[in-house]
């Protein structure tokens, strides 16, 4: 039986000087599933997402996508809050990949933008500038922008870091809803509770995959210790 994949990574190598951020990584992503990448800082989680998104080009290996379209939501620390744009403007940028920069937004586009804002609990803040928001609110705006792209593959880099429990729950619920709609979701996370809701967990250490399996298999104390993660 041939397994249909949303994306596959084969032998990916990325080096920064003498440091190998990825060291021959293989990864398969099945359609309509949530894969959680876990590991200490510097283990290669963010680099792997960048390679899948096409932002980072591996020096060896390759990535194959079943269909074009990848939405990559970076950590909020990588997104400037100094630009004079509102939450609505930020989410609307998610439509550029499909519509282009200069084409006018349609009524359907505006309806989708409003829906994405609402799903992240930002309706009351839609006309506020990013620089006026808390870090957690900015992060939710970036996730809403990712949803607005309607891409078949959604990559989220530490989407819940620094968020309170209510905001974390909103993002966890949005991820589950996207998966139920058939979107393939990959998250890099340090939050074990969020990872437990994934279909599969990938533990990374020193640029390699140390283990991959179900949350029950991956997130036990012994396994986490082996992958240099604190168990809690």
Secondary structure, 3 states (H helix, E strand, C coil): CCCCEEEEEEEEEEEECCEEEEEEEEEEEECCCEEEEECCCCCCHHHHHHHHHCCCCCCEEEEEECCCCEEEECCHHHCCCCCCCEHHHHHHHHHHHHHCCCCCCCHHHHHHHHHHHHHCCCHHHCCCEHHHCCHHHHHHHHHHHHHHCCCCEEEEECCCCCCCHHHHHHHHHHHHHHHHCCCEEEEECCCHHHHCCCCEEEEEECCEEEEEECHHHHCCHHHHHHCCCCCC
